[in-house]
Amino acid sequence: MELATSKRAATEAAAGVNQERLKAVVLAGGLGAAKCSVMDAYASLLFPIMDCQPLLHHLLGQLLEHGIREVAVTLSADGGRSDRLIDELSRIPPSELTVHWQIDDGNRGAGGALKDLEWFLSSGPALVLHPSVWLEGFEFDALWNEHRARRSTVTMVLEAAARSRGDLDNVDLDAEGVVKRYSNLHVSRDNRRRLRPAGIYLVEPDILDFVEPGRYVDLNEQLLGWLNEDGYPVRGYVIERSLNRFEDSSQYFDLNRRLMLAWWSQQEWRGQGATAYSSGVHCMEGTQVSDSARIIGPVVIGRNCTIEQGALIIGPTLVCDGTTVESDALIRDSVIWRDSHIGSGACVEYSLLTERCRIGAQQRVLGVLVEDAGATIKHLALPVVANMPPGAGSLADAERIVSASRSLSRMGYLLIKRTLDVVAPIVTLPLLAPVLLLTALAIKLDSPGPVLFRQKRCGKDGREFYIYKFRTMVQNADQLYAEFLAQNEIKGPMFKMKKDPRTTRIGEFLRRTSLDELPQLWNVLSGKMTLVGPRPLAMREMVWCPRWRDYRLQVKPGMTGLWQVSARGEFSFDGWIEHDIRYVKHRSLWLDLRILLKTVRVLWQRPNKT
């Protein structure tokens, strides 16, 4: 505590810290959104909002209104998303606001990303923001005054959370408003109160002293806890209303809808570069609207669009730049990204279409997210979405993703994958029976205890199951766990030691040859596991990085996987995250076969077991 107070006093005396000198960091890197493929492909800062401008422009404008003159944006090194965002950042015209960007070349969490910005953050306090938060209406002065009055190291803005979120995080406060504990649970473990981070933090430079360069550090689950343990005050600032922030396409859709309805009811247009076509309807420059087309607000139509004769557009609807709506087409309560094409007589209702989508003539799209850029929907038969009355404006609780290029191939892949999962154990278990019996006998003769080790692990969607392995450790291994925790060789929530002293003599051989994992063939046959997938983990091991956890829980865990064959012997947590997410994103029959072949080669070379 004394260190924090003296350090801040010196900073204030030297720099004269005040609100006008405050900087901001927008955490736009990270892993995308596991439950939203659109946010996986596009940075949320590029999502068009209300006047067809990307959220980035709105957010920077809102920061400027709050007196912030310097902003740093963290980006991930994943190519596609970051390249688009850098291109947009480079096109921002000169203004009173200076914008920097920093590429995070690894998955090191928000804390690790902030450490990379030490050159930017070391001079004074900074505002740290979730990339898709909408700051309009937020009382920033009150947050600033609270932070200074309580002399906090971190002030965390909190809001009441809706119970319907699948990605559930919560913050516990004591009677004086000090943050005591942060938790982020999968929906299958939801039994908590409802205070959650709003995506806004006010932080002091002291936090950087707790982050080791190059290490994965989660801001909420790790860094805030370390600060509390060392007496650095981390306080919560509770707001009465929820901020407009989106973490999936449905929330983005609803945000656009709310903003447009608010603009329409107040009759106050705040967008740029548009002319009023009629009451509640604004068109950008270069847009041509047929005299026989009908548009009922609130509707915003971007630049260089074409609305042909007989077309009907009913708000709240956003039609972005370069879109063509052919004759007699209907668009209702939807968001349509740039360069899309709605065919003659087509009907698009309560839907989100990403850029360059093509809806064929006479086709109906209802309550659908069309995710693939350039997707062409020619023949689409969908049932009417239940509980979707006119004006509901929702993509439904569970997003219904139409991917013209992938949906059928994905079904075929899953069918073939399950077939292999059934055939492989049926064929191999009888052949391996002598090996299994000899292994069981060796374990029994080597050390006291059961032959099989059984432990709960998390399967698809967080459903727990018992995993079976040949026992490779002494019988009281769990009791000895705490003694060796400090020797953990992986900088993550899992425990790894190359030379674990709890391992038995036969256990070392079984691990090196992977024979200890043969009983998992029963888990594969029963459908709890698969031959190829992320390594099976317990829920307590999937902390610190909720996005990673949510990605890997989309699929069944596997006996072997991309991380196991690509990084054997390398205990890097960010590397584990990277390999797991890469597999989930790009899983295919061909990738599974490559992993299986590589597994055989790795086992043949008899490396040290990871």
Order of alpha helices (4+ residues) and beta strands (2+ residues): alpha-beta-alpha-beta-beta-alpha-beta-alpha-beta-alpha-alpha-beta-beta-alpha-beta-beta-beta-beta-alpha-beta-beta-alpha-beta-beta-beta-beta-beta-beta-beta-beta-beta-beta-beta-beta-beta-beta-beta-beta-beta-beta-beta-alpha-beta-beta-alpha-alpha-alpha-beta-alpha-beta-alpha-alpha-alpha
